[in-house]
């Protein structure tokens, strides 16, 4: 059974709420009212390009980040269904981000069990995950199970070093979850961890997870100059922020599989890649995202 599995931070896949750049995200009041409540169709600019990027992956299972809601995801898929694979199974659970950006999952295969970790707390009492660590068991057509974890770790918005300790707590908790679920040797099971980890290597924040011997960061199968998945325009920086981690057993069963990074939706000012962009992509805007979607085809 061959399955294409991907991840994509779709950058503000919103249908209703707009947040200004200068909004103090971490200081939102407990109760707030959106100043703009008009619902409008997804645009033929940014949103169409986002759909084209998703369609280019041809993923059977796609983890998403920065999705506003389940209704938003349904409407997006419905409006651009001609550009993407058919995804009868869709999932978004409201998480911890007060800007309402959540993680989600699109799949051609049914969900059998869904578990949220948004309520997990550190010893300090603080919620661990900025959004969630969404855990989903899928049933493949041949009856084989596959577990997918979708993550979106703490951003570097307040500074990389200043937020490193939060990502370290989050990655430590993911390791605990894997042990709780699969026992002393999680690598023997069949699972994939997807998502925007909001940090690049080397990183003390990601080391608790990426340093485990029973998983593989498959992006590292590419040449070092080809591993970047994100363009930060203010610093003209290119880094890998998006990850696909395979359990040891799944990685060993697919030693020749290489990930594909789709860069045609990036703005043209990301000059490191000179490929032809999707129709309509501009110098800065519109674009699919500042992240590149990533996919890999695996034998399960």
C-alpha positions in Angstrom: 0.0 0.0 0.0 1.6 3.2 -1.2 0.5 6.4 0.6 1.5 10.0 0.0 1.7 12.0 3.3 2.3 15.7 3.5 2.3 18.8 5.7 1.6 22.5 4.9 1.3 25.7 6.9 -1.2 27.4 4.7 -0.6 30.8 6.3 -3.9 32.3 7.6 -6.4 30.0 6.0 -9.2 32.2 7.4 -12.7 32.8 6.2 -13.8 35.5 8.6 -11.3 36.9 11.1 -8.6 39.3 10.1 -5.7 40.2 12.5 -3.5 43.2 11.9 0.2 42.9 12.0 0.5 45.2 15.1 -2.1 43.2 17.2 -0.6 42.1 20.5 -1.4 38.5 20.0 -0.5 37.4 23.5 -2.5 40.2 25.1 -5.9 39.6 23.6 -8.6 40.0 26.3 -10.5 37.0 27.5 -13.5 38.3 25.6 -13.2 40.1 22.3 -15.3 40.9 19.3 -14.2 40.8 15.7 -14.4 44.2 14.1 -15.1 42.7 10.6 -17.7 40.0 10.5 -18.6 39.9 6.8 -18.1 36.5 5.2 -16.7 36.6 1.7 -15.7 33.8 -0.8 -12.1 32.7 -0.8 -10.1 34.8 -3.2 -8.9 33.9 -6.7 -5.5 35.2 -5.6 -3.9 33.9 -2.4 -6.5 31.1 -1.7 -6.5 29.7 -5.3 -2.7 29.6 -5.2 -2.8 27.8 -1.8 -5.2 25.2 -3.4 -2.9 24.7 -6.3 0.0 24.1 -4.0 -2.0 21.5 -2.1 -3.1 19.9 -5.4 0.5 19.7 -6.6 1.3 17.4 -3.6 -1.3 14.8 -4.6 -1.2 13.8 -0.9 -3.5 11.1 0.4 -3.0 12.5 3.9 -2.2 16.1 4.5 -1.5 17.8 7.9 -2.4 21.5 7.9 -1.4 24.4 10.1 -3.0 27.9 10.5 -6.6 26.8 9.7 -9.3 28.9 11.3 -12.0 26.3 11.8 -13.7 23.2 10.5 -16.2 25.2 8.6 -13.4 27.2 7.0 -11.6 24.0 5.8 -14.8 22.5 4.4 -15.6 25.7 2.5 -12.1 25.9 1.2 -12.1 22.3 -0.1 -15.5 22.8 -1.5 -14.7 25.9 -3.4 -11.4 24.6 -4.9 -12.3 21.0 -5.3 -11.3 21.0 -8.9 -7.7 21.9 -8.0 -7.2 19.3 -5.2 -7.6 15.6 -4.6 -10.9 14.5 -3.2 -10.7 14.6 0.6 -13.9 13.0 2.1 -12.4 13.1 5.6 -11.6 16.5 7.2 -10.6 17.4 10.7 -10.0 20.6 12.7 -10.4 20.8 16.5 -10.3 24.3 18.1 -7.0 24.5 20.0 -5.2 26.9 22.3 -4.3 29.7 20.0 -6.3 32.8 20.8 -6.0 34.0 17.2 -8.0 30.9 16.3 -5.2 29.3 14.2 -5.5 25.5 14.5 -4.0 22.4 13.1 -6.1 20.1 10.9 -6.0 17.0 8.7 -7.3 16.2 5.2 -7.5 12.5 4.2 -8.7 10.1 1.6 -8.9 7.5 4.3 -11.3 7.3 7.3 -10.4 8.4 10.8 -10.8 5.6 13.4 -9.6 7.4 16.6 -9.0 11.1 17.2 -7.2 12.4 20.3 -6.4 16.0 21.3 -3.6 17.0 23.6 -4.5 20.6 23.8 -5.3 20.2 27.5 -1.9 18.7 28.5 -0.2 20.9 31.1 3.4 21.3 32.2 4.3 21.0 36.0 4.0 24.8 36.1 0.3 24.5 35.3 0.7 26.1 31.9 -0.8 24.6 28.8 2.0 22.8 26.8 0.9 23.1 23.2 0.5 26.5 21.5 -2.2 24.9 19.3 -2.4 21.2 19.8 -0.7 17.9 19.2 -3.5 16.3 17.2 -3.3 12.5 17.2 -5.3 10.6 14.5 -5.5 6.9 13.8 -6.3 6.2 10.1 -7.5 3.0 8.5 -5.9 2.4 5.1 -7.8 0.4 2.4 -5.8 -2.8 3.2 -6.8 -2.6 6.8 -3.4 -1.5 8.1 -3.4 1.2 10.7 -1.4 4.5 10.5 -1.1 7.1 13.3 -0.5 10.7 12.4 0.5 13.5 14.8 0.0 17.1 13.5 1.9 19.8 15.4 2.5 23.5 15.2 5.0 24.5 17.9 5.5 27.9 19.5 6.5 30.5 17.0 9.7 32.6 17.1 7.7 35.8 17.0 9.1 37.1 20.3 12.6 35.9 19.4 14.2 32.5 18.7 16.2 32.2 21.9 13.4 33.8 24.0 10.9 31.1 22.9 13.3 28.1 22.7 12.4 26.8 26.2 8.7 26.6 25.2 9.5 24.4 22.1 11.7 22.3 24.3 8.8 21.5 26.6 6.5 20.8 23.7 9.0 18.4 22.0 9.6 16.6 25.3 5.9 16.1 25.7 5.6 14.7 22.2 8.3 12.1 23.1 6.3 11.3 26.3 3.1 10.8 24.2 4.9 8.4 21.9 6.1 6.3 24.8 2.7 6.3 26.4 1.1 5.2 23.2 3.7 2.8 21.8 5.7 1.7 24.8 9.5 1.6 25.4 10.4 1.4 21.7 8.1 3.7 19.8 10.1 3.3 16.7 8.7 -0.2 16.2 5.2 1.2 15.5 3.9 2.8 12.3 3.4 6.5 12.7 4.3 9.9 11.2 4.8 13.3 12.9 4.0 16.3 10.7 4.0 20.0 11.1 5.5 23.4 11.4 8.0 23.2 14.2 8.9 26.9 14.0 12.6 26.3 14.5 15.6 25.1 12.4 18.5 22.9 13.2 20.6 22.9 15.3 18.0 23.7 18.0 18.0 22.9 21.7 14.2 23.3 21.5 13.8 20.5 18.9 16.6 18.2 20.2 14.4 16.3 22.7 12.4 15.0 19.7 14.7 15.0 16.7 17.5 13.5 18.7 15.6 10.3 19.3 17.2 7.2 17.7 13.9 5.7 16.8 12.7 8.2 14.3 14.0 9.9 11.1 13.7 13.5 9.9 13.3 12.5 6.2 14.0 16.1 5.0 17.6 15.3 5.8 17.6 12.8 2.9 17.9 15.8 0.6 21.1 17.8 0.0 21.6 20.5 2.7 21.0 23.3 0.3 17.6 21.7 -0.7 16.2 21.3 2.8 14.7 24.7 3.4 10.9 25.0 3.5 10.4 28.6 4.7 11.3 32.1 3.4 11.6 34.9 6.0 11.6 38.0 3.9 12.7 40.5 6.5 16.0 38.7 7.1 16.2 37.1 3.6 16.5 33.8 5.5 15.8 30.3 4.2 15.4 27.5 6.8 13.7 24.2 7.3 10.7 24.9 9.7 8.5 22.1 8.3 9.1 18.5 9.2 8.0 14.9 8.4 9.3 12.5 11.0 8.9 8.8 10.4 9.1 6.0 13.0 12.2 3.8 12.6 10.2 0.9 11.2 8.5 3.1 8.6 11.8 4.8 7.7 13.6 1.4 7.3 10.8 0.1 5.1 11.3 3.1 2.8 15.0 3.6 2.5 14.9 5.2 -1.0 11.9 7.4 -0.5 12.7 11.1 -0.9 10.5 14.0 0.2 9.3 16.6 -2.4 9.2 20.3 -1.4 6.7 22.3 -3.5 8.1 25.9 -3.9 6.0 27.3 -6.8 3.7 29.0 -4.4 6.4 31.1 -2.8 6.5 34.9 -3.5 8.9 35.8 -6.3 11.2 37.7 -4.0 12.3 34.3 -2.6 15.0 34.4 -5.2 16.9 31.3 -4.1 14.5 29.3 -6.2 14.2 30.3 -9.8 11.4 27.9 -10.8 8.3 29.1 -12.6 5.7 30.1 -10.0 2.0 29.2 -10.1 -0.1 31.6 -12.2 -0.7 34.9 -10.4 2.0 34.6 -7.7 3.5 38.1 -7.1 6.7 39.5 -5.9 5.4 39.6 -2.3 1.7 38.9 -2.7 -0.4 37.0 -3.6 1.3 33.7 -2.7 0.3 30.3 -1.3 2.2 30.8 1.9 5.6 31.7 3.3 6.0 28.0 4.0 6.5 25.3 1.4 4.3 22.2 1.5 6.2 18.9 1.8 5.2 15.4 0.8 6.7 11.9 0.7 5.4 8.7 -0.8 5.7 5.7 1.5 5.0 2.0 1.4 3.0 1.2 4.5 
